[in-house]
């Protein structure tokens, strides 16, 4: 209530303000009774008097209520003027337009504004803007809180002052993922697998022709990585939902830059596995991301198991996944899911992959 009341007063157009007006305005802007009602309002007005923003007009008399308040208060213009002077005094790289229009926002952000202002006015600190800091490193350097800039609060603060991370000489970091690149070609075919065991099994299958680091371009090794006619050049361990965030790390891999990439996804046949696929396709439109239908067809030949815990799936996510399957396959998948069943990725093991890769060879 105090913050709302302060904003009402600072934006008031005349030098005096009626107590009844303040109460009416607070009632419109907040859940008045639940926030303490009239007693809370009286406490806020007393706090603002102590702060120096308000002084009572004693000649207006009191309102006869408990606690007593004067009927009218004088707004001290010098206090409002002090806020304007503070905005002008900030470093020129800090845009203060937002705070001119939203005085309450200045009160909310004053601690961060002061820290950033001190940083920008320190010549030695300012020079470090030319050095590449990670966003957490820069956040700690300026705000003594390594998580501030990446937090919702920190991102809103940067929006208000018109600065981006690049303006602060910092860059985002991405959670890395485990991967093996077998051949650098364009376009690049990548297989993303949800679970660890499937990743290691496929790695063994793809490496069975010998030392792939020395003979990755040999025809025999190429053929060892063909499944259903698709030659796979890269294997990625998705680590469950982690891949939804860590796939950005692809930008840090030199062999994956400036090349067309197709990502074949394969995970558990359950709500979570499907949502991971759909989430990837939605979050990374710069890549062609499709389910590896052939491997899912392999799962459909295996009896499903009951889910340990109930899962939910966005209808759009399910639709995005099922459009790659035939009507008959879609019917089987929906039957499995509707019965709260699932088929784990691990149901396909070494013999299956060995047979399919040998068939590809």
C-alpha positions, -999 to +999 in steps of 0.1 A: +000+000+000+029+024+008+043+022-027+009+028-043+003+057-020+037+073-027+030+071-065-004+087-060+012+116-041+042+121-064+020+123-095-006+145-079-009+178-098-015+202-069+005+210-038-022+198-014-040+165-012-071+155+006-070+125+029-103+113+015-089+115-020-059+094-010-081+068+005-104+067-026-074+063-049-058+035-028-091+017-028-091+017-066-056+005-069-054-022-043-075-047-023-080-022+004-094-042+033-072-072+028-041-049+028-050-035+062-078-010+054-079+024+070-054+016+098-028+006+072-035+038+052-030+059+084+004+041+090+015+048+055+006+085+057+026+088+090+055+071+073+054+096+044+052+125+069+083+111+086+100+107+052+093+144+044+071+139+014+039+150+033+033+176+061-001+179+077-022+211+071-033+215+107-058+242+098-078+216+079-087+198+111-088+161+118-112+135+103-125+122+136-115+086+129-091+063+146-063+066+141-067+104+136-056+119+104-056+155+092-081+162+064-055+177+042-017+173+036+009+195+019+031+178-007+067+190-003+078+200-037+115+200-027+112+163-021+099+158-056+125+181-070+152+161-052+141+130-071+144+149-104+179+161-096+189+125-088+177+113-122+197+141-139+229+132-120+230+096-131+257+085-156+245+094-192+245+057-202+216+052-178+184+062-196+160+077-169+129+083-191+111+054-175+116+069-140+104+103-151+071+088-160+070+062-132+083+078-100+075+047-080+099+027-102+127+050-091+121+041-055+120+004-064+153+005-084+173+032-065+197+006-049+205-009-083+207+025-100+232+037-074+254+007-078+254+009-116+260+046-115+290+042-092+304+014-115+301+036-147+317+066-130+347+046-118+372+050-146+390+017-138+357-003-136+344+014-167+374+003-187+365-034-180+335-030-202+360-036-230+368-070-216+345-101-221+328-110-189+303-137-185+269-123-175+272-138-139+307-123-135+296-089-146+265-091-124+286-098-094+311-071-103+284-044-105+256-055-081+275-080-058+249-106-068+260-130-096+224-140-104+208-105-106+212-098-143+198-132-153+168-129-129+134-116-140+140-086-117+174-079-133+161-082-168+132-058-160+157-033-145+178-035-177+147-029-198+138+002-178+172+018-182+176+008-219+207-014-215+213-049-228+239-073-217+261-064-246+261-028-234+276-040-202+303-060-219+290-094-209+278-125-227+254-154-218+267-188-211+251-221-220+250-254-202+271-278-223+260-312-235+279-344-242+284-351-279+306-369-304+312-356-339+321-383-364+323-363-396+323-326-404+300-322-434+273-298-446+245-304-440+251-322-407+228-350-394+226-352-356+209-378-335+198-365-301+189-392-276+171-385-244+188-410-220+223-419-211+223-456-217+210-452-253+237-426-259+265-450-248+250-479-267+249-459-299+284-446-293+296-482-292+278-491-323+291-461-343+326-467-331+327-504-338+346-500-370+378-490-351+393-457-340+368-432-354+392-403-346+417-417-372+393-432-397+361-411-395+361-406-433+366-443-441+336-457-460+332-486-435+329-461-406+304-440-425+282-471-432+285-480-395+265-449-387+236-453-412+201-461-397+172-464-421+192-447-448+202-417-426+239-412-422+245-398-387+274-374-383+270-364-347+256-380-316+242-359-287+232-369-252+201-348-244+200-356-207+163-354-205+148-319-203+182-304-200+186-303-238+158-277-239+183-252-225+216-267-234+211-270-272+222-233-273+257-247-267+256-259-304+266-223-312+299-228-293+309-259-314+331-247-344+321-277-366+284-268-362+286-232-373+276-220-407+262-253-417+228-267-422+218-290-394+191-316-391+184-329-356+168-363-353+153-367-318+147-400-301+134-404-265+110-423-244+076-428-259+057-410-232+042-376-225+075-362-212+096-375-241+072-361-266+071-327-249+109-325-249+108-331-287+081-305-293+097-280-270+130-283-289+113-278-322+095-248-309+125-232-291+151-237-319+134-229-353+169-222-368+174-260-369+153-287-387+142-308-357+122-340-364+115-372-345+135-402-357+103-420-368+121-453-376+133-457-340+099-449-326+084-475-349+109-499-333+094-490-298+059-495-310+067-532-316+074-536-278+048-540-251+043-508-231+047-505-193+025-486-168+038-451-160+052-446-125+036-412-122+010-394-141+022-370-168+004-343-188+010-330-223+000-299-242-023-309-270-002-288-295+029-307-284+013-340-291-001-328-325+034-316-335+048-350-328+021-372-343+021-354-377+052-374-386+034-408-381+008-427-402-028-429-390-023-465-378+008-455-358-009-425-344-037-447-332-013-470-314+006-441-298-026-425-285-038-459-272-005-463-252-007-428-238-044-428-230-039-460-208-011-442-188+014-465-204+048-458-219+077-475-237+112-465-225+139-457-250+161-484-235+137-510-249+158-508-280+192-522-271+226-531-287+213-560-309+186-538-325+210-510-334+237-534-346+213-551-369+200-519-383+234-504-388+246-536-405+216-534-427+225-498-436+261-510-444 
